[in-house]
């Protein structure tokens, strides 16, 4: 599943479509595509894992799910787009294997930009307040909670927990306040590092924990498993990552 930094890259690549008018909308998405025709694009935005095409009165929300993809000014030869938006002079946006929905009205009524870890409006104090209010939540679940860390996905989760030496099964309420603040800081820091590495095509070279077999600190095998309520894969060291709370 593309994480927030990957959607920021898409937003940057598609930024030139702002101000252009949709002349044709096709695809398998179960939306009223006639609503899009002859509509000008007011802005290209993102919120966490959501790619947003803002139009007058509504916004097209695209979530690439686990295996979604896109093409700009080209098409996949062997696939029908979930949504294809065509513009003048042969320009087009194509999205495949994704969720497409309409967001009605002002985006600010639906999205709290303060929760997006990559947004200028990111508010770590608000995020800390949310974490304190969920003391029984596991660290591995908290990082994937999009109301707290919009844009954080499984890669960022595993790497951040390894960086700050916190076991994924730690209870938030048992973690020292300093560790909670460190968790917040590194979620944002790593997201921007992820963005830079992704742009340079070297992201995987920087993974220390995600999909790895051995702990680079202790040179012992990582534990791995689908943990927490989210049941997403975790890779962690039982020696150098401290488990806070019940054992």
Secondary structure, DSSP 8 states (H G I E B T S, - for coil): ---HHHHHHHHHHTGGGTT-B--EEESS-SS-GGGTTT-BEEEEEEETTEEEEEETTEEEEEE-TTT-EEEES---TT---SEEEE-GGG-EEEEES-EEEEEES-GGGT--GGGBTTSTT--HHHHHHHHHT-TTSBHHHHTT-TTTSBT--HHHHHHHHHHTTB-TT-BGGGS-HHHHHHHHHHHHHHHHHHHHHHHTT-GGGG-SSTT-SB-TTT-SB-EEEEETTTTEEEEE-TTTSB--S--
